[in-house]
Amino acid sequence: MSAATTADPEIHDDKSPICIPFILERLRTHVDSSATRPFIIGLNGVQGVGKTTLVRRLAEVLRQDEGLETRE
């Protein structure tokens, strides 16, 4: 096998720039409402669509930019 066939595939994350601002807007609305319920995000999609990539990036943004604890 050549190195080209064993290398990890390139990941093209086209969802995070759209989805993360949308989710953050909903989070801010939730926080501003003084809701007592937790803010829960559900995500589904077919295999290979980028769910894991989106969740990892979202968790990173929530931890670093928002100072929130996350669970993947």
mmCIF file of the N, C-alpha and C atoms, coordinates in Angstrom:
data_MODEL
# 
_entry.id   MODEL 
# 
loop_
_atom_site.group_PDB 
_atom_site.id 
_atom_site.type_symbol 
_atom_site.label_atom_id 
_atom_site.label_alt_id 
_atom_site.label_comp_id 
_atom_site.label_asym_id 
_atom_site.label_entity_id 
_atom_site.label_seq_id 
_atom_site.pdbx_PDB_ins_code 
_atom_site.Cartn_x 
_atom_site.Cartn_y 
_atom_site.Cartn_z 
_atom_site.occupancy 
_atom_site.B_iso_or_equiv 
_atom_site.pdbx_formal_charge 
_atom_site.auth_seq_id 
_atom_site.auth_comp_id 
_atom_site.auth_asym_id 
_atom_site.auth_atom_id 
_atom_site.pdbx_PDB_model_num 
ATOM 1   N N  . MET A 1 1  ? 0.832   -1.184 0.000  1.00 0.00 ? 1  MET A N  1 
ATOM 2   C CA . MET A 1 1  ? 0.000   0.000  0.000  1.00 0.00 ? 1  MET A CA 1 
ATOM 3   C C  . MET A 1 1  ? 0.874   1.244  0.000  1.00 0.00 ? 1  MET A C  1 
ATOM 4   N N  . SER A 1 2  ? 0.486   2.212  -0.775 1.00 0.00 ? 2  SER A N  1 
ATOM 5   C CA . SER A 1 2  ? 1.241   3.457  -0.795 1.00 0.00 ? 2  SER A CA 1 
ATOM 6   C C  . SER A 1 2  ? 0.756   4.379  0.313  1.00 0.00 ? 2  SER A C  1 
ATOM 7   N N  . ALA A 1 3  ? 1.556   5.383  0.601  1.00 0.00 ? 3  ALA A N  1 
ATOM 8   C CA . ALA A 1 3  ? 1.196   6.330  1.657  1.00 0.00 ? 3  ALA A CA 1 
ATOM 9   C C  . ALA A 1 3  ? -0.102  7.052  1.316  1.00 0.00 ? 3  ALA A C  1 
ATOM 10  N N  . ALA A 1 4  ? -0.372  7.261  0.040  1.00 0.00 ? 4  ALA A N  1 
ATOM 11  C CA . ALA A 1 4  ? -1.580  7.974  -0.373 1.00 0.00 ? 4  ALA A CA 1 
ATOM 12  C C  . ALA A 1 4  ? -2.841  7.185  -0.015 1.00 0.00 ? 4  ALA A C  1 
ATOM 13  N N  . THR A 1 5  ? -2.754  5.875  -0.017 1.00 0.00 ? 5  THR A N  1 
ATOM 14  C CA . THR A 1 5  ? -3.951  5.083  0.273  1.00 0.00 ? 5  THR A CA 1 
ATOM 15  C C  . THR A 1 5  ? -4.149  4.851  1.764  1.00 0.00 ? 5  THR A C  1 
ATOM 16  N N  . THR A 1 6  ? -3.129  5.076  2.579  1.00 0.00 ? 6  THR A N  1 
ATOM 17  C CA . THR A 1 6  ? -3.250  4.845  4.017  1.00 0.00 ? 6  THR A CA 1 
ATOM 18  C C  . THR A 1 6  ? -3.439  6.138  4.803  1.00 0.00 ? 6  THR A C  1 
ATOM 19  N N  . ALA A 1 7  ? -3.298  7.275  4.150  1.00 0.00 ? 7  ALA A N  1 
ATOM 20  C CA . ALA A 1 7  ? -3.444  8.554  4.848  1.00 0.00 ? 7  ALA A CA 1 
ATOM 21  C C  . ALA A 1 7  ? -4.905  8.769  5.237  1.00 0.00 ? 7  ALA A C  1 
ATOM 22  N N  . ASP A 1 8  ? -5.089  9.520  6.325  1.00 0.00 ? 8  ASP A N  1 
ATOM 23  C CA . ASP A 1 8  ? -6.440  9.871  6.743  1.00 0.00 ? 8  ASP A CA 1 
ATOM 24  C C  . ASP A 1 8  ? -7.098  10.729 5.669  1.00 0.00 ? 8  ASP A C  1 
ATOM 25  N N  . PRO A 1 9  ? -8.386  10.543 5.469  1.00 0.00 ? 9  PRO A N  1 
ATOM 26  C CA . PRO A 1 9  ? -9.074  11.373 4.476  1.00 0.00 ? 9  PRO A CA 1 
ATOM 27  C C  . PRO A 1 9  ? -9.148  12.824 4.944  1.00 0.00 ? 9  PRO A C  1 
ATOM 28  N N  . GLU A 1 10 ? -9.177  13.727 4.004  1.00 0.00 ? 10 GLU A N  1 
ATOM 29  C CA . GLU A 1 10 ? -9.290  15.146 4.329  1.00 0.00 ? 10 GLU A CA 1 
ATOM 30  C C  . GLU A 1 10 ? -10.707 15.419 4.839  1.00 0.00 ? 10 GLU A C  1 
ATOM 31  N N  . ILE A 1 11 ? -10.818 16.194 5.898  1.00 0.00 ? 11 ILE A N  1 
ATOM 32  C CA . ILE A 1 11 ? -12.116 16.531 6.458  1.00 0.00 ? 11 ILE A CA 1 
ATOM 33  C C  . ILE A 1 11 ? -12.485 17.940 6.018  1.00 0.00 ? 11 ILE A C  1 
ATOM 34  N N  . HIS A 1 12 ? -13.609 18.049 5.366  1.00 0.00 ? 12 HIS A N  1 
ATOM 35  C CA . HIS A 1 12 ? -14.121 19.348 4.931  1.00 0.00 ? 12 HIS A CA 1 
ATOM 36  C C  . HIS A 1 12 ? -15.317 19.688 5.802  1.00 0.00 ? 12 HIS A C  1 
ATOM 37  N N  . ASP A 1 13 ? -15.134 20.611 6.723  1.00 0.00 ? 13 ASP A N  1 
ATOM 38  C CA . ASP A 1 13 ? -16.187 20.969 7.676  1.00 0.00 ? 13 ASP A CA 1 
ATOM 39  C C  . ASP A 1 13 ? -16.975 22.160 7.141  1.00 0.00 ? 13 ASP A C  1 
ATOM 40  N N  . ASP A 1 14 ? -18.050 21.878 6.437  1.00 0.00 ? 14 ASP A N  1 
ATOM 41  C CA . ASP A 1 14 ? -18.877 22.953 5.887  1.00 0.00 ? 14 ASP A CA 1 
ATOM 42  C C  . ASP A 1 14 ? -20.101 23.245 6.743  1.00 0.00 ? 14 ASP A C  1 
ATOM 43  N N  . LYS A 1 15 ? -20.299 22.488 7.807  1.00 0.00 ? 15 LYS A N  1 
ATOM 44  C CA . LYS A 1 15 ? -21.484 22.649 8.649  1.00 0.00 ? 15 LYS A CA 1 
ATOM 45  C C  . LYS A 1 15 ? -21.259 23.571 9.843  1.00 0.00 ? 15 LYS A C  1 
ATOM 46  N N  . SER A 1 16 ? -20.099 23.495 10.460 1.00 0.00 ? 16 SER A N  1 
ATOM 47  C CA . SER A 1 16 ? -19.834 24.285 11.669 1.00 0.00 ? 16 SER A CA 1 
ATOM 48  C C  . SER A 1 16 ? -20.052 25.780 11.479 1.00 0.00 ? 16 SER A C  1 
ATOM 49  N N  . PRO A 1 17 ? -19.577 26.385 10.384 1.00 0.00 ? 17 PRO A N  1 
ATOM 50  C CA . PRO A 1 17 ? -19.778 27.836 10.236 1.00 0.00 ? 17 PRO A CA 1 
ATOM 51  C C  . PRO A 1 17 ? -21.251 28.250 10.164 1.00 0.00 ? 17 PRO A C  1 
ATOM 52  N N  . ILE A 1 18 ? -22.115 27.331 9.799  1.00 0.00 ? 18 ILE A N  1 
ATOM 53  C CA . ILE A 1 18 ? -23.545 27.625 9.722  1.00 0.00 ? 18 ILE A CA 1 
ATOM 54  C C  . ILE A 1 18 ? -24.247 27.214 11.014 1.00 0.00 ? 18 ILE A C  1 
ATOM 55  N N  . CYS A 1 19 ? -23.973 26.009 11.469 1.00 0.00 ? 19 CYS A N  1 
ATOM 56  C CA . CYS A 1 19 ? -24.710 25.442 12.615 1.00 0.00 ? 19 CYS A CA 1 
ATOM 57  C C  . CYS A 1 19 ? -24.315 26.059 13.954 1.00 0.00 ? 19 CYS A C  1 
ATOM 58  N N  . ILE A 1 20 ? -23.034 26.313 14.168 1.00 0.00 ? 20 ILE A N  1 
ATOM 59  C CA . ILE A 1 20 ? -22.595 26.798 15.478 1.00 0.00 ? 20 ILE A CA 1 
ATOM 60  C C  . ILE A 1 20 ? -23.184 28.170 15.810 1.00 0.00 ? 20 ILE A C  1 
ATOM 61  N N  . PRO A 1 21 ? -23.149 29.147 14.913 1.00 0.00 ? 21 PRO A N  1 
ATOM 62  C CA . PRO A 1 21 ? -23.802 30.423 15.249 1.00 0.00 ? 21 PRO A CA 1 
ATOM 63  C C  . PRO A 1 21 ? -25.304 30.254 15.527 1.00 0.00 ? 21 PRO A C  1 
ATOM 64  N N  . PHE A 1 22 ? -25.964 29.385 14.793 1.00 0.00 ? 22 PHE A N  1 
ATOM 65  C CA . PHE A 1 22 ? -27.382 29.102 15.013 1.00 0.00 ? 22 PHE A CA 1 
ATOM 66  C C  . PHE A 1 22 ? -27.606 28.542 16.420 1.00 0.00 ? 22 PHE A C  1 
ATOM 67  N N  . ILE A 1 23 ? -26.786 27.584 16.817 1.00 0.00 ? 23 ILE A N  1 
ATOM 68  C CA . ILE A 1 23 ? -26.908 26.968 18.145 1.00 0.00 ? 23 ILE A CA 1 
ATOM 69  C C  . ILE A 1 23 ? -26.576 27.984 19.236 1.00 0.00 ? 23 ILE A C  1 
ATOM 70  N N  . LEU A 1 24 ? -25.540 28.779 19.038 1.00 0.00 ? 24 LEU A N  1 
ATOM 71  C CA . LEU A 1 24 ? -25.165 29.784 20.048 1.00 0.00 ? 24 LEU A CA 1 
ATOM 72  C C  . LEU A 1 24 ? -26.265 30.823 20.239 1.00 0.00 ? 24 LEU A C  1 
ATOM 73  N N  . GLU A 1 25 ? -26.941 31.178 19.157 1.00 0.00 ? 25 GLU A N  1 
ATOM 74  C CA . GLU A 1 25 ? -28.063 32.112 19.265 1.00 0.00 ? 25 GLU A CA 1 
ATOM 75  C C  . GLU A 1 25 ? -29.180 31.509 20.116 1.00 0.00 ? 25 GLU A C  1 
ATOM 76  N N  . ARG A 1 26 ? -29.472 30.243 19.905 1.00 0.00 ? 26 ARG A N  1 
ATOM 77  C CA . ARG A 1 26 ? -30.495 29.561 20.707 1.00 0.00 ? 26 ARG A CA 1 
ATOM 78  C C  . ARG A 1 26 ? -30.060 29.432 22.170 1.00 0.00 ? 26 ARG A C  1 
ATOM 79  N N  . LEU A 1 27 ? -28.784 29.190 22.386 1.00 0.00 ? 27 LEU A N  1 
ATOM 80  C CA . LEU A 1 27 ? -28.250 29.094 23.747 1.00 0.00 ? 27 LEU A CA 1 
ATOM 81  C C  . LEU A 1 27 ? -28.407 30.427 24.473 1.00 0.00 ? 27 LEU A C  1 
ATOM 82  N N  . ARG A 1 28 ? -28.065 31.502 23.809 1.00 0.00 ? 28 ARG A N  1 
ATOM 83  C CA . ARG A 1 28 ? -28.180 32.826 24.446 1.00 0.00 ? 28 ARG A CA 1 
ATOM 84  C C  . ARG A 1 28 ? -29.632 33.154 24.775 1.00 0.00 ? 28 ARG A C  1 
ATOM 85  N N  . THR A 1 29 ? -30.540 32.803 23.891 1.00 0.00 ? 29 THR A N  1 
ATOM 86  C CA . THR A 1 29 ? -31.966 32.993 24.164 1.00 0.00 ? 29 THR A CA 1 
ATOM 87  C C  . THR A 1 29 ? -32.390 32.183 25.384 1.00 0.00 ? 29 THR A C  1 
ATOM 88  N N  . HIS A 1 30 ? -31.914 30.964 25.475 1.00 0.00 ? 30 HIS A N  1 
ATOM 89  C CA . HIS A 1 30 ? -32.212 30.087 26.609 1.00 0.00 ? 30 HIS A CA 1 
ATOM 90  C C  . HIS A 1 30 ? -31.685 30.695 27.911 1.00 0.00 ? 30 HIS A C  1 
ATOM 91  N N  . VAL A 1 31 ? -30.452 31.146 27.897 1.00 0.00 ? 31 VAL A N  1 
ATOM 92  C CA . VAL A 1 31 ? -29.839 31.731 29.097 1.00 0.00 ? 31 VAL A CA 1 
ATOM 93  C C  . VAL A 1 31 ? -30.569 33.017 29.495 1.00 0.00 ? 31 VAL A C  1 
ATOM 94  N N  . ASP A 1 32 ? -30.886 33.856 28.514 1.00 0.00 ? 32 ASP A N  1 
ATOM 95  C CA . ASP A 1 32 ? -31.576 35.122 28.797 1.00 0.00 ? 32 ASP A CA 1 
ATOM 96  C C  . ASP A 1 32 ? -32.972 34.912 29.367 1.00 0.00 ? 32 ASP A C  1 
ATOM 97  N N  . SER A 1 33 ? -33.575 33.763 29.086 1.00 0.00 ? 33 SER A N  1 
ATOM 98  C CA . SER A 1 33 ? -34.927 33.491 29.575 1.00 0.00 ? 33 SER A CA 1 
ATOM 99  C C  . SER A 1 33 ? -34.935 33.016 31.026 1.00 0.00 ? 33 SER A C  1 
ATOM 100 N N  . SER A 1 34 ? -33.770 32.866 31.606 1.00 0.00 ? 34 SER A N  1 
ATOM 101 C CA . SER A 1 34 ? -33.625 32.356 32.975 1.00 0.00 ? 34 SER A CA 1 
ATOM 102 C C  . SER A 1 34 ? -34.279 30.990 33.149 1.00 0.00 ? 34 SER A C  1 
ATOM 103 N N  . ALA A 1 35 ? -34.228 30.188 32.124 1.00 0.00 ? 35 ALA A N  1 
ATOM 104 C CA . ALA A 1 35 ? -34.819 28.852 32.174 1.00 0.00 ? 35 ALA A CA 1 
ATOM 105 C C  . ALA A 1 35 ? -34.109 28.001 33.218 1.00 0.00 ? 35 ALA A C  1 
ATOM 106 N N  . THR A 1 36 ? -34.850 27.143 33.866 1.00 0.00 ? 36 THR A N  1 
ATOM 107 C CA . THR A 1 36 ? -34.257 26.246 34.862 1.00 0.00 ? 36 THR A CA 1 
ATOM 108 C C  . THR A 1 36 ? -33.889 24.892 34.255 1.00 0.00 ? 36 THR A C  1 
ATOM 109 N N  . ARG A 1 37 ? -34.396 24.615 33.084 1.00 0.00 ? 37 ARG A N  1 
ATOM 110 C CA . ARG A 1 37 ? -34.064 23.357 32.408 1.00 0.00 ? 37 ARG A CA 1 
ATOM 111 C C  . ARG A 1 37 ? -32.684 23.469 31.758 1.00 0.00 ? 37 ARG A C  1 
ATOM 112 N N  . PRO A 1 38 ? -31.987 22.342 31.617 1.00 0.00 ? 38 PRO A N  1 
ATOM 113 C CA . PRO A 1 38 ? -30.703 22.377 30.913 1.00 0.00 ? 38 PRO A CA 1 
ATOM 114 C C  . PRO A 1 38 ? -30.914 22.627 29.423 1.00 0.00 ? 38 PRO A C  1 
ATOM 115 N N  . PHE A 1 39 ? -29.919 23.156 28.783 1.00 0.00 ? 39 PHE A N  1 
ATOM 116 C CA . PHE A 1 39 ? -29.942 23.360 27.338 1.00 0.00 ? 39 PHE A CA 1 
ATOM 117 C C  . PHE A 1 39 ? -29.367 22.099 26.707 1.00 0.00 ? 39 PHE A C  1 
ATOM 118 N N  . ILE A 1 40 ? -30.184 21.363 26.001 1.00 0.00 ? 40 ILE A N  1 
ATOM 119 C CA . ILE A 1 40 ? -29.772 20.091 25.411 1.00 0.00 ? 40 ILE A CA 1 
ATOM 120 C C  . ILE A 1 40 ? -29.827 20.212 23.897 1.00 0.00 ? 40 ILE A C  1 
ATOM 121 N N  . ILE A 1 41 ? -28.779 19.724 23.250 1.00 0.00 ? 41 ILE A N  1 
ATOM 122 C CA . ILE A 1 41 ? -28.702 19.751 21.795 1.00 0.00 ? 41 ILE A CA 1 
ATOM 123 C C  . ILE A 1 41 ? -28.791 18.316 21.295 1.00 0.00 ? 41 ILE A C  1 
ATOM 124 N N  . GLY A 1 42 ? -29.716 18.058 20.397 1.00 0.00 ? 42 GLY A N  1 
ATOM 125 C CA . GLY A 1 42 ? -29.818 16.749 19.760 1.00 0.00 ? 42 GLY A CA 1 
ATOM 126 C C  . GLY A 1 42 ? -29.387 16.871 18.312 1.00 0.00 ? 42 GLY A C  1 
ATOM 127 N N  . LEU A 1 43 ? -28.684 15.881 17.833 1.00 0.00 ? 43 LEU A N  1 
ATOM 128 C CA . LEU A 1 43 ? -28.165 15.929 16.469 1.00 0.00 ? 43 LEU A CA 1 
ATOM 129 C C  . LEU A 1 43 ? -28.313 14.558 15.837 1.00 0.00 ? 43 LEU A C  1 
ATOM 130 N N  . ASN A 1 44 ? -28.842 14.524 14.629 1.00 0.00 ? 44 ASN A N  1 
ATOM 131 C CA . ASN A 1 44 ? -28.906 13.246 13.925 1.00 0.00 ? 44 ASN A CA 1 
ATOM 132 C C  . ASN A 1 44 ? -28.551 13.452 12.456 1.00 0.00 ? 44 ASN A C  1 
ATOM 133 N N  . GLY A 1 45 ? -28.268 12.373 11.799 1.00 0.00 ? 45 GLY A N  1 
ATOM 134 C CA . GLY A 1 45 ? -27.931 12.405 10.382 1.00 0.00 ? 45 GLY A CA 1 
ATOM 135 C C  . GLY A 1 45 ? -27.370 11.066 9.969  1.00 0.00 ? 45 GLY A C  1 
ATOM 136 N N  . VAL A 1 46 ? -27.306 10.862 8.671  1.00 0.00 ? 46 VAL A N  1 
ATOM 137 C CA . VAL A 1 46 ? -26.806 9.600  8.152  1.00 0.00 ? 46 VAL A CA 1 
ATOM 138 C C  . VAL A 1 46 ? -25.298 9.502  8.358  1.00 0.00 ? 46 VAL A C  1 
ATOM 139 N N  . GLN A 1 47 ? -24.793 8.294  8.234  1.00 0.00 ? 47 GLN A N  1 
ATOM 140 C CA . GLN A 1 47 ? -23.363 8.032  8.405  1.00 0.00 ? 47 GLN A CA 1 
ATOM 141 C C  . GLN A 1 47 ? -22.552 8.861  7.415  1.00 0.00 ? 47 GLN A C  1 
ATOM 142 N N  . GLY A 1 48 ? -21.502 9.476  7.926  1.00 0.00 ? 48 GLY A N  1 
ATOM 143 C CA . GLY A 1 48 ? -20.567 10.205 7.074  1.00 0.00 ? 48 GLY A CA 1 
ATOM 144 C C  . GLY A 1 48 ? -20.935 11.649 6.776  1.00 0.00 ? 48 GLY A C  1 
ATOM 145 N N  . VAL A 1 49 ? -22.009 12.140 7.380  1.00 0.00 ? 49 VAL A N  1 
ATOM 146 C CA . VAL A 1 49 ? -22.464 13.495 7.072  1.00 0.00 ? 49 VAL A CA 1 
ATOM 147 C C  . VAL A 1 49 ? -21.694 14.576 7.845  1.00 0.00 ? 49 VAL A C  1 
ATOM 148 N N  . GLY A 1 50 ? -20.988 14.194 8.924  1.00 0.00 ? 50 GLY A N  1 
ATOM 149 C CA . GLY A 1 50 ? -20.173 15.153 9.671  1.00 0.00 ? 50 GLY A CA 1 
ATOM 150 C C  . GLY A 1 50 ? -20.666 15.447 11.068 1.00 0.00 ? 50 GLY A C  1 
ATOM 151 N N  . LYS A 1 51 ? -21.459 14.568 11.643 1.00 0.00 ? 51 LYS A N  1 
ATOM 152 C CA . LYS A 1 51 ? -21.989 14.785 12.997 1.00 0.00 ? 51 LYS A CA 1 
ATOM 153 C C  . LYS A 1 51 ? -20.869 14.894 14.025 1.00 0.00 ? 51 LYS A C  1 
ATOM 154 N N  . THR A 1 52 ? -19.944 13.968 13.997 1.00 0.00 ? 52 THR A N  1 
ATOM 155 C CA . THR A 1 52 ? -18.853 13.956 14.977 1.00 0.00 ? 52 THR A CA 1 
ATOM 156 C C  . THR A 1 52 ? -17.980 15.196 14.827 1.00 0.00 ? 52 THR A C  1 
ATOM 157 N N  . THR A 1 53 ? -17.683 15.575 13.605 1.00 0.00 ? 53 THR A N  1 
ATOM 158 C CA . THR A 1 53 ? -16.873 16.771 13.361 1.00 0.00 ? 53 THR A CA 1 
ATOM 159 C C  . THR A 1 53 ? -17.575 18.005 13.911 1.00 0.00 ? 53 THR A C  1 
ATOM 160 N N  . LEU A 1 54 ? -18.866 18.127 13.660 1.00 0.00 ? 54 LEU A N  1 
ATOM 161 C CA . LEU A 1 54 ? -19.635 19.261 14.160 1.00 0.00 ? 54 LEU A CA 1 
ATOM 162 C C  . LEU A 1 54 ? -19.664 19.277 15.685 1.00 0.00 ? 54 LEU A C  1 
ATOM 163 N N  . VAL A 1 55 ? -19.917 18.133 16.296 1.00 0.00 ? 55 VAL A N  1 
ATOM 164 C CA . VAL A 1 55 ? -20.004 18.063 17.754 1.00 0.00 ? 55 VAL A CA 1 
ATOM 165 C C  . VAL A 1 55 ? -18.667 18.406 18.397 1.00 0.00 ? 55 VAL A C  1 
ATOM 166 N N  . ARG A 1 56 ? -17.593 17.931 17.836 1.00 0.00 ? 56 ARG A N  1 
ATOM 167 C CA . ARG A 1 56 ? -16.264 18.246 18.396 1.00 0.00 ? 56 ARG A CA 1 
ATOM 168 C C  . ARG A 1 56 ? -15.974 19.733 18.313 1.00 0.00 ? 56 ARG A C  1 
ATOM 169 N N  . ARG A 1 57 ? -16.284 20.342 17.189 1.00 0.00 ? 57 ARG A N  1 
ATOM 170 C CA . ARG A 1 57 ? -16.043 21.775 17.020 1.00 0.00 ? 57 ARG A CA 1 
ATOM 171 C C  . ARG A 1 57 ? -16.956 22.588 17.940 1.00 0.00 ? 57 ARG A C  1 
ATOM 172 N N  . LEU A 1 58 ? -18.225 22.184 18.037 1.00 0.00 ? 58 LEU A N  1 
ATOM 173 C CA . LEU A 1 58 ? -19.165 22.872 18.916 1.00 0.00 ? 58 LEU A CA 1 
ATOM 174 C C  . LEU A 1 58 ? -18.708 22.779 20.369 1.00 0.00 ? 58 LEU A C  1 
ATOM 175 N N  . ALA A 1 59 ? -18.295 21.600 20.803 1.00 0.00 ? 59 ALA A N  1 
ATOM 176 C CA . ALA A 1 59 ? -17.818 21.420 22.177 1.00 0.00 ? 59 ALA A CA 1 
ATOM 177 C C  . ALA A 1 59 ? -16.613 22.318 22.442 1.00 0.00 ? 59 ALA A C  1 
ATOM 178 N N  . GLU A 1 60 ? -15.729 22.416 21.471 1.00 0.00 ? 60 GLU A N  1 
ATOM 179 C CA . GLU A 1 60 ? -14.545 23.271 21.603 1.00 0.00 ? 60 GLU A CA 1 
ATOM 180 C C  . GLU A 1 60 ? -14.958 24.737 21.766 1.00 0.00 ? 60 GLU A C  1 
ATOM 181 N N  . VAL A 1 61 ? -15.883 25.201 20.943 1.00 0.00 ? 61 VAL A N  1 
ATOM 182 C CA . VAL A 1 61 ? -16.354 26.589 21.011 1.00 0.00 ? 61 VAL A CA 1 
ATOM 183 C C  . VAL A 1 61 ? -17.054 26.848 22.340 1.00 0.00 ? 61 VAL A C  1 
ATOM 184 N N  . LEU A 1 62 ? -17.892 25.920 22.773 1.00 0.00 ? 62 LEU A N  1 
ATOM 185 C CA . LEU A 1 62 ? -18.612 26.116 24.037 1.00 0.00 ? 62 LEU A CA 1 
ATOM 186 C C  . LEU A 1 62 ? -17.661 26.163 25.226 1.00 0.00 ? 62 LEU A C  1 
ATOM 187 N N  . ARG A 1 63 ? -16.622 25.326 25.202 1.00 0.00 ? 63 ARG A N  1 
ATOM 188 C CA . ARG A 1 63 ? -15.651 25.333 26.308 1.00 0.00 ? 63 ARG A CA 1 
ATOM 189 C C  . ARG A 1 63 ? -14.794 26.592 26.276 1.00 0.00 ? 63 ARG A C  1 
ATOM 190 N N  . GLN A 1 64 ? -14.212 26.892 25.118 1.00 0.00 ? 64 GLN A N  1 
ATOM 191 C CA . GLN A 1 64 ? -13.253 27.990 25.030 1.00 0.00 ? 64 GLN A CA 1 
ATOM 192 C C  . GLN A 1 64 ? -13.910 29.360 25.024 1.00 0.00 ? 64 GLN A C  1 
ATOM 193 N N  . ASP A 1 65 ? -14.956 29.532 24.241 1.00 0.00 ? 65 ASP A N  1 
ATOM 194 C CA . ASP A 1 65 ? -15.550 30.858 24.068 1.00 0.00 ? 65 ASP A CA 1 
ATOM 195 C C  . ASP A 1 65 ? -16.659 31.159 25.062 1.00 0.00 ? 65 ASP A C  1 
ATOM 196 N N  . GLU A 1 66 ? -17.368 30.135 25.498 1.00 0.00 ? 66 GLU A N  1 
ATOM 197 C CA . GLU A 1 66 ? -18.519 30.348 26.370 1.00 0.00 ? 66 GLU A CA 1 
ATOM 198 C C  . GLU A 1 66 ? -18.243 29.911 27.814 1.00 0.00 ? 66 GLU A C  1 
ATOM 199 N N  . GLY A 1 67 ? -17.130 29.210 28.060 1.00 0.00 ? 67 GLY A N  1 
ATOM 200 C CA . GLY A 1 67 ? -16.785 28.764 29.396 1.00 0.00 ? 67 GLY A CA 1 
ATOM 201 C C  . GLY A 1 67 ? -17.741 27.711 29.950 1.00 0.00 ? 67 GLY A C  1 
ATOM 202 N N  . LEU A 1 68 ? -18.294 26.891 29.082 1.00 0.00 ? 68 LEU A N  1 
ATOM 203 C CA . LEU A 1 68 ? -19.268 25.873 29.500 1.00 0.00 ? 68 LEU A CA 1 
ATOM 204 C C  . LEU A 1 68 ? -18.680 24.482 29.490 1.00 0.00 ? 68 LEU A C  1 
ATOM 205 N N  . GLU A 1 69 ? -19.186 23.656 30.380 1.00 0.00 ? 69 GLU A N  1 
ATOM 206 C CA . GLU A 1 69 ? -18.816 22.237 30.401 1.00 0.00 ? 69 GLU A CA 1 
ATOM 207 C C  . GLU A 1 69 ? -19.650 21.528 29.340 1.00 0.00 ? 69 GLU A C  1 
ATOM 208 N N  . THR A 1 70 ? -19.040 20.642 28.615 1.00 0.00 ? 70 THR A N  1 
ATOM 209 C CA . THR A 1 70 ? -19.757 19.882 27.588 1.00 0.00 ? 70 THR A CA 1 
ATOM 210 C C  . THR A 1 70 ? -19.519 18.401 27.748 1.00 0.00 ? 70 THR A C  1 
ATOM 211 N N  . ARG A 1 71 ? -20.422 17.631 27.179 1.00 0.00 ? 71 ARG A N  1 
ATOM 212 C CA . ARG A 1 71 ? -20.266 16.174 27.104 1.00 0.00 ? 71 ARG A CA 1 
ATOM 213 C C  . ARG A 1 71 ? -20.572 15.762 25.688 1.00 0.00 ? 71 ARG A C  1 
ATOM 214 N N  . GLU A 1 72 ? -19.668 15.059 25.081 1.00 0.00 ? 72 GLU A N  1 
ATOM 215 C CA . GLU A 1 72 ? -19.874 14.594 23.700 1.00 0.00 ? 72 GLU A CA 1 
ATOM 216 C C  . GLU A 1 72 ? -20.516 13.240 23.696 1.00 0.00 ? 72 GLU A C  1 
# 
